[in-house]
Each structure stands twice: as structure tokens, then as C-alpha cells.
Amino acid sequence: MPDTSLEIAIVGGGINGLCIAWVLAEQAHQVTLFERDQLMSQTSSASTKLLHGGLRYLETGQIRLVREALRERAWWLAQVPSLTQPLALYLPVYAASARAAWRIRTGLWLYDRLAGKTNIAPHARLDRAGFIAQAPELRPAGLRGGFRFFDGQMDDLALGLWVADQARQAGARLLEGAAVSRVSTSGMVTFNGETRHFDRVINVAGPWAEALLQQSGLRSRCRLELIRGSHILFDEPLDHGYCLQAPQDSRVFFVIPYQGRTLVGTTEERHNAQDWPPACHESEAHYLLTAYNAHFRRAKSVADIAASFAGVRPLVRSAAHPSKLSRDYTLERHDRLITVFGGKWTTTRALAHSVARWIL
Ligand SMILES: Cc1cc2nc3c(=O)[nH]c(=O)nc-3n(C[C@H](O)[C@H](O)[C@H](O)COP(=O)(O)OP(=O)(O)OC[C@H]3O[C@@H](n4cnc5c(N)ncnc54)[C@H](O)[C@@H]3O)c2cc1C
């Protein structure tokens, strides 16, 4: 074991905690991860299942985040092909679209450039006839044509458990049913009534990261905004995905094939921390149905919703509207304690490597 090997506690067994455990255990640190429930049981298994750069983040100028996410997308697709796959996404342009075709084309051109050599395939522009031929499920009224581009798709739960296996094989101890009630800046961790000392403590409790600091009597300069995202599923297979604009508010939403079903999501609603576990509210199901029916020829009703689920994004408070809040992560250090705020599933490895650099 190298001289620099540290005893490290990680609080939170979502994708970010697991990936940090994997990276640090590979660097020969002695890692113990505390998860209150089961590994991967919260936000990380309630995602839209996309390994993506986040085309729409280009609208808010988040170039660094998109470049990093595109690089990470390529890594997951190459390293774990059994649980990931490329996904073709169709993006229609209507006469009444809020985003002009030239703007979308510029965004897709930049998206391809930022992916560089790791790009799955360059985007294609389709005229009206070509678009209808490839995406016959969509309503043709007012359609001018559109674009096809690629992103990645994953089984988020299975992929997270794969990361947990890598972490275990590298030597990390992963404890489930181990709720941490208090952490300290000097490296103390209290769980199940017992207190232990560590060289470093990493608070990566996702939506609960700020609450853990508060219950430990610690102040933070970061504030988390809890934003619920809901999805509905139809029991109907779909050949490829769609990146669409909701007519109600021009927000981007996705309709994608997932495990033989059609997944529609997501919403962005401010979430009350007491409202747990998060669930898809009736108003959100209606929002998603209305948005879906505005685009697809075969309209769906509430009776067609086979299942629904919701997760809560822990986003760093930075803007007035949920859509404008950054999906990037922020690290905060209090002596031996490091807290992770925010972050995306796709970029979890990049986050883990940043934490590993901070550790030293
Ligand atoms: C609706 C939605 C859709 C999304 N879609 C995508 C997508 O398609 N692609 C993408 O890249 N990203 C997506 N994201 C973002 C991504 O899912 C999250 O950023 C990521 O899952 C956060 O992981 P985490 O490990 O930080 O949090 P979590 O998965 O919530 O893990 C935190 C863990 O900490 C545990 N914990 C909390 N308090 C304690 C305590 N005191 N003691 C012990 N354990 C504790 C919890 O039980 C939990 O398991 C989406 C997010 C949402 C909400």
C-alpha cells in the first residue's frame, strides 16, 4: 500500500458515491461507503436513461460541461456495451417551432464538433419527405423537416450496480442500510449510533447533501434546488427516440424506447423535500400526455400510462428558472470534509476524478 493511502468515508451510494468509491479504491485508498437504503435506489435509478452531452445545455453556453459529457458518453458506450447503446434521436422542425432550424443546425454542428473523434455519427438534416419517411409516427401538419442525431442510452440501475461491482473488486467496502446521522470537518462519521474517524469524508448524498451538513451543524456556501423530474411509460415498443419541444412552454422533452416500452419525460417542478418518495404528480402526467399528443398521430390517454416514476435533481441554485439551472457539479471543502453538489449521471467519472484530485 502506498504511503499516501488514506482511510476515506463516502456518504451516499448513488452513482456519484459509487464512482468515487471505485476511483479512490483503485488508487489504493481504504474506502468505506455508507448507504442509508440500498445502493442505486434513489435519483440514480430514476433518470431519463440518457448518456448524453446535453444538446440543450448549449443554449445556456455550458460548453465545458457538454464537451466533458460527450467524452464520458463515448467512454460508457465503449467500456460497457452490454448495458449501454447508441440511440438515434429525431428532432422535428415545425412552422411554429420556437427554435429556428438554423439555430438547431448550429447547435448540432457544435455538438458533433465537441464530440470530435468520439462522435457516434454526425447529425443529418432531413427534408419534410425524408423526415416523414423515417419518423412516420409523428403528425405531419406544419412539419418542415428536421434532424437526426445520436446520443447514448443506458440501463441506469444495472450500470450503477456494475460500477458497484468494480468498486468492490478494487477493495471498497459498500455498506447498505447504514444511515449517517452526522459528519464533522475533522473526519468523524456517526452512523447507527457509532462514531468513527476517517482521514477524509466525502458527502455525496445527492438531494440530501445540504441536509446532512445542516444536521451536522455545518454551514455551506452552496444551496441546492430540488427539482422533480417525472416520466410516464406506455406499453408500446418504439424504434428510435425523439427530442421534442413541449407546446405548453417550449421545453425540450424526450420520447425514447426503453426495455420494450416507450418512455416519455421529463418534467421540471420544484420539489418539497418532505414529499418523499417522489412520485409523478397527476398534473405532470397530463403535461407529458399533452406534449406527447401534440406530436404523435396516435393519441394516448391516462389509461395508456402503464407506469410512471420520478426522481429529484439536486441542482446548485444559480438561476430563477429550473430549466436554466446548471447540471454541472460543485465541490466544497471544509477541512477533511468534501461535499459534492449537483452533477449528471453521464459525467460521474469526471466528478470522481475531480474528487480524487481534491483528496490530495
Ligand atoms: C428525473 C431525472 C432525470 C435525469 N436524467 C438524466 C439522464 O438522462 N442522464 C444523465 O446523465 N443524468 C440524468 N439525471 C441526473 C442524474 O440522475 C443525477 O445527477 C445523479 O443520479 C445523482 O446521483 P447521486 O449519487 O448524487 O444521488 P443519488 O442517486 O440520490 O444518491 C444519493 C444517495 O445518498 C443516500 N443518502 C442520503 N443521505 C444519506 C445519509 N445520511 N446516510 C447514508 N446515505 C445517505 C441516498 O439514499 C442515496 O442513495 C437525471 C436526474 C433526474 C432527477
The ligand as an SDF file (V2000), in Angstrom:
LIG
                    3D

 53 58  0  0  0  0  0  0  0  0999 V2000
  -35.6960   12.9560  -13.4950 C   0  0  0  0  0  0  0  0  0  0  0  0
  -34.2040   12.9230  -13.7140 C   0  0  0  0  0  0  0  0  0  0  0  0
  -33.7110   12.5580  -14.9450 C   0  0  0  0  0  0  0  0  0  0  0  0
  -32.3300   12.5350  -15.1440 C   0  0  0  0  0  0  0  0  0  0  0  0
  -31.8640   12.0880  -16.3380 N   0  0  0  0  0  0  0  0  0  0  0  0
  -30.5280   12.0320  -16.5480 C   0  0  0  0  0  0  0  0  0  0  0  0
  -30.0400   11.4950  -17.7640 C   0  0  0  0  0  0  0  0  0  0  0  0
  -30.8000   11.0320  -18.6190 O   0  0  0  0  0  0  0  0  0  0  0  0
  -28.6920   11.4780  -17.9400 N   0  0  0  0  0  0  0  0  0  0  0  0
  -27.8350   11.9940  -17.0130 C   0  0  0  0  0  0  0  0  0  0  0  0
  -26.6250   11.9890  -17.2530 O   0  0  0  0  0  0  0  0  0  0  0  0
  -28.2710   12.4670  -15.8180 N   0  0  0  0  0  0  0  0  0  0  0  0
  -29.6030   12.4690  -15.5690 C   0  0  0  0  0  0  0  0  0  0  0  0
  -30.0760   12.9180  -14.3700 N   0  0  0  0  0  0  0  0  0  0  0  0
  -29.1290   13.3400  -13.3300 C   0  0  0  0  0  0  0  0  0  0  0  0
  -28.6120   12.1550  -12.5280 C   0  0  0  0  0  0  0  0  0  0  0  0
  -29.5890   11.1490  -12.4120 O   0  0  0  0  0  0  0  0  0  0  0  0
  -28.2040   12.6160  -11.1290 C   0  0  0  0  0  0  0  0  0  0  0  0
  -27.3540   13.7260  -11.2460 O   0  0  0  0  0  0  0  0  0  0  0  0
  -27.4510   11.5320  -10.3730 C   0  0  0  0  0  0  0  0  0  0  0  0
  -28.1970   10.3420  -10.3720 O   0  0  0  0  0  0  0  0  0  0  0  0
  -27.1910   11.9740   -8.9400 C   0  0  0  0  0  0  0  0  0  0  0  0
  -26.5380   10.9020   -8.2970 O   0  0  0  0  0  0  0  0  0  0  0  0
  -26.1400   10.9850   -6.7770 P   0  0  0  0  0  0  0  0  0  0  0  0
  -25.3120    9.7900   -6.4840 O   0  0  0  0  0  0  0  0  0  0  0  0
  -25.5290   12.3040   -6.4990 O   0  0  0  0  0  0  0  0  0  0  0  0
  -27.5450   10.9800   -5.9900 O   0  0  0  0  0  0  0  0  0  0  0  0
  -28.4690    9.7350   -5.5260 P   0  0  0  0  0  0  0  0  0  0  0  0
  -28.6020    8.7170   -6.5890 O   0  0  0  0  0  0  0  0  0  0  0  0
  -29.7210   10.3110   -4.9930 O   0  0  0  0  0  0  0  0  0  0  0  0
  -27.6240    9.0920   -4.3620 O   0  0  0  0  0  0  0  0  0  0  0  0
  -27.5140    9.6960   -3.0880 C   0  0  0  0  0  0  0  0  0  0  0  0
  -27.5820    8.5600   -2.0870 C   0  0  0  0  0  0  0  0  0  0  0  0
  -27.2750    9.0630   -0.7970 O   0  0  0  0  0  0  0  0  0  0  0  0
  -28.0280    8.3130    0.1230 C   0  0  0  0  0  0  0  0  0  0  0  0
  -28.0750    9.0680    1.3690 N   0  0  0  0  0  0  0  0  0  0  0  0
  -28.6770   10.2600    1.5820 C   0  0  0  0  0  0  0  0  0  0  0  0
  -28.4890   10.6540    2.8510 N   0  0  0  0  0  0  0  0  0  0  0  0
  -27.7590    9.6960    3.4440 C   0  0  0  0  0  0  0  0  0  0  0  0
  -27.2570    9.5340    4.7680 C   0  0  0  0  0  0  0  0  0  0  0  0
  -27.4440   10.4690    5.7240 N   0  0  0  0  0  0  0  0  0  0  0  0
  -26.5300    8.4150    5.0510 N   0  0  0  0  0  0  0  0  0  0  0  0
  -26.3080    7.4750    4.1040 C   0  0  0  0  0  0  0  0  0  0  0  0
  -26.7800    7.5750    2.8480 N   0  0  0  0  0  0  0  0  0  0  0  0
  -27.4920    8.6750    2.5150 C   0  0  0  0  0  0  0  0  0  0  0  0
  -29.3810    8.1540   -0.5430 C   0  0  0  0  0  0  0  0  0  0  0  0
  -30.1090    7.0770   -0.0010 O   0  0  0  0  0  0  0  0  0  0  0  0
  -28.9670    7.9510   -1.9940 C   0  0  0  0  0  0  0  0  0  0  0  0
  -28.8950    6.5620   -2.3300 O   0  0  0  0  0  0  0  0  0  0  0  0
  -31.4500   12.9210  -14.1150 C   0  0  0  0  0  0  0  0  0  0  0  0
  -31.9670   13.2780  -12.8690 C   0  0  0  0  0  0  0  0  0  0  0  0
  -33.3350   13.2430  -12.6590 C   0  0  0  0  0  0  0  0  0  0  0  0
  -33.8630   13.5550  -11.3170 C   0  0  0  0  0  0  0  0  0  0  0  0
  1  2  1  0
  2  3  1  0
  2 52  2  0
  3  4  2  0
  4  5  1  0
  4 50  1  0
  5  6  2  0
  6  7  1  0
  6 13  1  0
  7  8  2  0
  7  9  1  0
  9 10  1  0
 10 11  2  0
 10 12  1  0
 12 13  2  0
 13 14  1  0
 14 15  1  0
 14 50  1  0
 15 16  1  0
 16 17  1  0
 16 18  1  0
 18 19  1  0
 18 20  1  0
 20 21  1  0
 20 22  1  0
 22 23  1  0
 23 24  1  0
 24 25  2  0
 24 26  1  0
 24 27  1  0
 27 28  1  0
 28 29  2  0
 28 30  1  0
 28 31  1  0
 31 32  1  0
 32 33  1  0
 33 34  1  0
 33 48  1  0
 34 35  1  0
 35 36  1  0
 35 46  1  0
 36 37  1  0
 36 45  1  0
 37 38  2  0
 38 39  1  0
 39 40  1  0
 39 45  2  0
 40 41  1  0
 40 42  2  0
 42 43  1  0
 43 44  2  0
 44 45  1  0
 46 47  1  0
 46 48  1  0
 48 49  1  0
 50 51  2  0
 51 52  1  0
 52 53  1  0
M  END
$$$$
